[in-house]
Amino acid sequence: MGKNNTTRIYLGPKETEVVARLSYEKTTIITREQLKDMLNLDHALMNQLIFRLKKKGILKPIKKGVYFYSPLESGPAGSNINEYLIPSILYPGGNYYVGYGTMYNYYGFTNQIFQTMYVLNTSKEY
């Protein structure tokens, strides 16, 4: 008999609460502040919770204080974020555009799939 290669993730009560709530609300991106409002935890406990969820691959950092939620049903590898959601997080002022090869491929001008997403900022302010 072969060894069972399934990955098991054990979640604590607060972790289970977060996963259940984010799955129910079909959340993909969540901020630290939203988690704080959801759970009403102090700073140290919030840090521990986020650390554990990141270590288990449930939360993936996008930038400081902003995370991508990968639901458990996505399996051990997790799910991937739609890269077109990232620029609005990095540039909340809306002073950006996606261009060059990224848009050439998006609109079908080329069949090449680029490894780099080009996001251009239209001003010095973020």
BALO-560971 format. One record per residue: residue in three letters; x, y, z of N, C-alpha, C in turn. Coordinates in steps of 0.1 Angstrom, whole numbers, plus 5000, padded with zeros to 4 digits. Example, Ala and Ser with C-alpha at 12.3 -4.5 7.8 and 13.67 -1.06 7.14 Angstrom:
BEGIN
ALA513249435078512349555078513249675078 SER512849785071513749895071512950005079 
This chain:
BEGIN
MET500849885000500050005000500950125000 GLY500550224992501250344991500950445002 LYS501750535004501550645014500550745009 ASN499650795017498750895013499451025012 ASN499451085001500151204998499351334999 THR498151325005497351445007497951535017 THR497851665015498351765025497151795034 ARG497451795047496451835056496851965062 ILE495852055063496052175069495152185082 TYR495752195093494952205106494752355109 LEU493552395111493252535114492752545128 GLY493152655135492652685148491252745147 PRO490652775158489252825158489152965151 LYS490153055154490053185147490453175132 GLU491353085129491653065115490453005107 THR489752915114488552855108487452955106 GLU487353045115486353155114486753245102 VAL487953285100488453365089488153295076 VAL488553175075488353095062486953085059 ALA486053045069484653035067484053165062 ARG484453275068483853405065484253445051 LEU485553435048486053475035485453395024 SER485353265026484753175016483253205014 TYR482553235025481153265024480953395016 GLU481753495019481653625012482353624998 LYS482953514994483653504981484653614980 THR485453634990486453744991487753694983 THR488353774975489553744969490753824975 ILE490453954978491454044983490954094996 ILE491754095007491454145020492554225026 THR492254325033493254415039493354375054 ARG494454415060494654395074493554465082 GLU493154585078492054655085490754585084 GLN490454525073489154445072489254325081 LEU490354255082490454145091490354195106 LYS490854305109490754365122489354395126 ASP488654455117487254485119486354355120 MET486754255112485954125112486154055126 LEU487354055131487653965142487854035156 ASN488054165155488254245168489354185177 LEU490554165171491654115178492654225181 ASP493454205191494554305194495654285184 HIS496654375184497654375174498554245173 ALA498954205185499754085186499053955181 LEU497753935185497053825180496753835165 MET496553955160496353975146497553935138 ASN498753975143499953935136500153785136 GLN499853715147499953575148499053505138 LEU497853555137496853495128497253505114 ILE497653625110498053655096499353565093 PHE500253565102501453485100501153335097 ARG500253275106499853135104499053115091 LEU498253205087497453185075498353205062 LYS499353295063500353305052501253175051 LYS501653125063502453005063501752885057 LYS500452875059499652765054499152795039 GLY499552915034499152935020497752985017 ILE497053025028495653065027495653215024 LEU496553295030496753435026498053455019 LYS498053525008499253545001499453695000 PRO500653755004500753895005500853954991 ILE500154064989500254144976501154264979 LYS500854334989501754434994501454445009 LYS502254525017502054535031500654565035 GLY500054475042498654495047497554455038 VAL497954405026496954355016497254215012 TYR496254125012496453985010495453925000 PHE495953824993495053754984494653624992 TYR493353604992492753484999492653364989 SER493353254992493253134984492453034992 PRO491253004987490352914994490852774995 LEU490452705005490952565008490552474996 GLU489352504990488952414979489852424967 SER490752514967491752524956492852424957 GLY492852354968493852244969495152294975 PRO496152214977497452244983498152354975 ALA498052354962498752454954498152594955 GLY496852604960496152734961495752774947 SER495152894947494652954934495453074931 ASN495453114919496153234915495253354914 ILE495853464916495153594915495053644901 ASN494053704897493953764884494853894884 GLU495853884876496853994876496354134873 TYR495154144867494554274864493954334876 LEU493854264888493354324900494454394908 ILE495754364905496854414913497054564911 PRO497054614898497354764897496454854905 SER495254824906494354914914494654904929 ILE495354804934495754794947497054874949 LEU497954864940499254934940499055084938 TYR498155124930497855264926496355294929 PRO496055314942494655334945494055464939 GLY494955564936494455684930494055674916 GLY494255554910493755534896494655594886 ASN495855644890496755714880497755614874 TYR497255514867498055414861497355354849 TYR498055294840497455214829498255094827 VAL497654994821498354864818498654874803 GLY499854854799500254874785501254774780 TYR501754814768502754734761502354594758 GLY503254494760502954354757501754304764 THR501454344776500354294783499054324776 MET498854444771497654474763497654414749 TYR498854404743498954344730498354204730 ASN498754134741498253994742496753994746 TYR496354084755494954094759493954114748 TYR494354204739493554234727493754144715 GLY494654054716494953954705495754004694 PHE496554114696497554164686498754074685 THR498953984695500153894695499653764702 ASN500353654698500053524705501053504716 GLN502053584717503053564727502453594741 ILE502853504750502453524764503653584772 PHE503553704776504653774783504753734798 GLN505953724803506153694817506053814826 THR506053934820506054054827504754124824 MET504154184835502954264833503354414834 TYR503054494824503554624823502454714829 VAL502754784840501854884846502555014847 LEU502055114840502755244840501955344848 ASN502755414856502155524865502155654858 THR501055724858500955854850501455974858 SER501855954871502356064879503256014890 LYS503856104897504756064908504056024920 GLU502756064921501956024933501355884931 TYR501255814942500655674942499255694946 
